[in-house]
């Protein structure tokens, strides 16, 4: 017989305990949700690219996207994990899919705006430097005039439109569904934060470096804590979107303008040296602390 645990009276206000607020809580639902969400995500991430390249055919690329086809296929594959999150949350978690977004069950635009103001300047400045450096290098190599600007602009427009969906999919899965499901076995948020960070690093695939996996896990721990502290994934989603936009657009420019191979450009997030976590994690932690501090001050009024 399944054990029914009544939800505590204050569960509704706690983001990481949203799953415990469901009437008729069953012990097997959280672990089943995690297993099905991860299994479904792996299936989507593995099979969508296979299906896409069968449709594309032997050329291996679409006319407009060219060498950026692989990046678009990857983004679409990750974005399609979002329906998996919605289905698992609704059918197994027995709660609204929007409960993985925030404690209120809806986007908090004020928090999104604050997060954008804090998260955008540094990635935007770095991206401008990358664009400038790429143009200078291409001019020195004499290849700048051969760059298909209209096709590049069209491809980048599509890619930039897909990045928020890709980031939302990852945040909803890890800092939403998995964090909440794992936290249902404990009143504290740290078991859930640890579990989602482990899954987040693992789903970036094999073959990475120790530094790369630690960087991903550290990133996920900070954003997991931020989600719990602010009551939702919005601030993490904004950071995820801005950082990915900077990195992916810079990568696209290297591929199209400089002719860099996708693998040589370091397209795997798990394959990094120790310099990256040493530089990135303090900045991400600073962002999280600042957003939390501002949000706490605003919501206490």
N, C-alpha and C positions, 0 to 999 in steps of 0.2 A: 504493500500500500504506500502511495506517495505521501510524503510529509508536507503538510501545509504550514508555512510559517507566516504569521500575520505581519504585515508591514508596519514598521514603527511610525508613530504619528508625524515625525519630522522628515520622513523619507522624501516627500514631495519636493522639498526645498533643496535636496542634495542631488547634484547631477550624476555622481557615480552610483547612486542608489536608486536610480529611476526604475530599474528592473524589479526591485523589491516592492515597489508601490503597486504592482499589478495584483489584483485580487486572486486568491487561489494560487499563491506562489508554490512552485514545485522545485525540488532540489536538482532535478535532472535537466531543467530547461536551460540554465546558464551554460553548463558545459556542452550541451548539445548545440546550443546557438554558436558557441565558439568553434566547435568542430565543423559544423555545417558551413559556417561563414568562411572559414579558412579553406575547406575543401572546395567550396564553390568558387572562391577567388582563384585558387590554383588552377582549377579547370578552365575558368575564363581566360586567365593570363596565358595558359598554354595553348588553348584551342583557337582563340580568336585570331592570333597572328597566322596560324596554319590556314584557317579558312580565308583570311584576307589575301594571302599570297596565292592561294588557289584561284581566287577571283581575279587577281591582278594578272596572273599568267607568267610566262617565262621571262618577261622583261624585268621583273623584280621591282618595278617602280612605276608610278603613275606619271603621265606626261608633265603635269604642272609641278608635282612635288619632286620628281627626280630623286636625287640622293637623300632627300628628307622624308621619303615615303616610310622608311623604317621607324622614324621618330613619331610620325603621325599614327602609325599602326600601334605602337607601344602606348601612346596616350589614349587612343580609343579603347584599347584592351583594358587599361586600368580604370578608365571612366565607366566601363561596363560592369565593374565590380559593384557599383552603387546599387543596381537592381538586386544583386545578391543580398546586400545589407538590408534593403527594404523588405524583401521576401522573408528573410530569416527573422528580422525584428517583429514583423507582423504575425507570421505563422507559428513560430516557435516561442518567441519572446512574449507574444500575446499583448503587444502594446503598440502605440502609434509609431510609425517609422521616424517621425520628427522628434521623438524622444532622444534620439542619438545626437541631435543637433544642439539642444540646450535644455536646461531644467524647465524652461517655460514652454518648450515644444515649438518654438518659433524663432526665426533669426532676430537677433537684437542689433538693429542697425546702428545704434549709438556706439556699441562696442566695436562693430565692424569699422565705423568711421575713425574712431580713436586708434584702432590697430593699424589702419592704413596710413594714418599720419606718422606713426612711429616706425612702421616696417618698410615704407617705400623709399625714403631718401638714400639709404646706403646701397641697396641693390640697384637703384636707378643710377646713382653716381658710378658704381662699378660697371654697369652695362654701358654707359656712355664712354667710359675709358676703353672698354673692350671694343666698341664700335670704332672709336678713333684709331686704336692700335691696329685693328684689322684692316681698315682702309689704308693706313700708312704702309703696312706690310704689303698689301696687294698692289699698291702703287709702285713700291720699290721693285716688286717682282714683275711688273708690267702686265698683270692679269686683271687689273681693275676694270678695264674697258670691256672685257669679255663676260662680265658677270651679268646674268639674266635678271635684271632688276625687277621687271614686272612679275615674272614667275616667283622670284624670291619674296616679293611683297605679298603676293597671293598666298604663298605657302606659310609665311610668318603670320598672316592674319588668321588662317585656320588654326595654326599651332597655338597662338596666344588665346584664341577662343576656347580651345580644348583644355588648356592648363588648369583653369579654375575647376572644371569638372573632374579632372584627374586628381587634383588636390582634395576636393570635396569627397571623392570616393575613398581616398586613403584615410582622411581624417574621420569620416563617418565609420569606417571599418575598425580602425585601431583605437583612436581616442574616444570613439562613440561606443559601438557595439561591444567590442572585446573588453575595453576598460570597464564598462558598466556590467557586463556579464560576469567577469572575474571578480568584481567587487561585491557581487551578491552573496558571496560566501563570507564576507568580512565587513564590519562597519567602517573600517578604515579604507582609504583609497589606494594605498601603496601596493597591495597584491595585484590589483587591476592595472595599475601603472606599470608594474614590472612585467606582467604577462603581455600586455599590448606592445611594450617596447621590444620584448624578445621576438614576438611574431613579426613586428614591423621590420626588424633587422633581417630575420630569416627569409621573409618573402622577397627581399631584394636579390635573392639567388645565390648559388654557390660560387666559389672562385674568388671571393673578395679577400681583402687583407684584414688582419686583426684590428688595425687602426680604423679601417672602413666600417667594420661591424660595430665597433665601440662608438664611433661617431654617430652612426644611425641609431643605436640604442640610446645614447646620451641625448640626442635630438628628440627621440620619442618620449623619454622620461621627462624632459623639460616641458614639452607640449602637453603631455598627460597631466602633469602637475598644474599647468596653466589652465587646462580644461576644467579640472576639479576646482581650482581657485576662483575662476570666473563664472563657473556654472554652465559651460558649453564649449563647443569646439571653434567658435567664430574667430577668436584671436589666433589660434593655431592655424586655421584655414587661411587667414590673411597672410601670415608669415610664409606658410607653405607655398601659397600662390605666387607671392612676390619673389621669393628665392628661386623657385622653379622657373619662373618667367625669365629672370636674369640668366640663370644657368643654361636653359634650353635655347634661348635666343642666341646667346653667345656661342653655343655649340653649333647651331645652324649656320651662323656666319662663318665659323671656321671651316665647316664642310663645304659650303657653296662658294665662298669668296676665296678661301685659301686652298681648297681642295684637300682638306684633311680627312683621313679615313675615320669613320664613325668609331671604330674600336680604338684606334690610336688616339682619338680625342679624349678618351677616358669617359665613355658613356655610362659606365657602371658606377653607381653611387657607393657601392661597397668596396670598390677598388681604389683606395686612397692611401696616402702616406700620413704620418703622424702630424704633419704641418696643418692639414685641414681641420681635424678636430681641435687642435690647439688654437686655431684662429676662429673657427666658427662657433664652438660651444660657448665661450664666454660672451660672444655677441648675442647668441640666442637666449642665454640666461639673462643677460641684461635687458633684452626686449621683454621677456616674460615678467621679470620683476617690475619693470616700469609700467607695463600694461596693467598688471594686477594692482599696483599701488594706485594708479589713476582711477581704475574701475571701482576699487573699494571706496575711495574718497567720494566718487560721484554717487554711488548707490547708497551711501550712508546718510546722504542728505534727505 
